[in-house]
């Protein structure tokens, strides 16, 4: 969950800064995420593709303030969820929450970006039982 949260932070920061594709690629590489995690969050599995997609959105105006605000909201809630999980790691095995995405198809290449995350919905205790977080 730490790396997923960090990837969303990087996407938000780079969109906010109107960064170039190579800058975004370097920042995503800095997280050292696996291709599986990249694919889970962005559909695409390489830092190059994440950078090119986000830079394309920035240059065409698709990365508008609502888009950037959505990335920020997703990052903030994921950070909160990550903090709760880390603070209770000795008692919790897993947590469950939802992430809303916006998807784009440009020239046959699909990418998606987190736009919102919910608070924790369920928590799995160390004994395997699940409890509602609400």
Helices and strands as residue ranges (DSSP letters): H 2-16, H 21-31, H 35-42, H 47-60, H 65-87, E 92-96, E 99-106, E 109-117, E 122-125, E 130-132
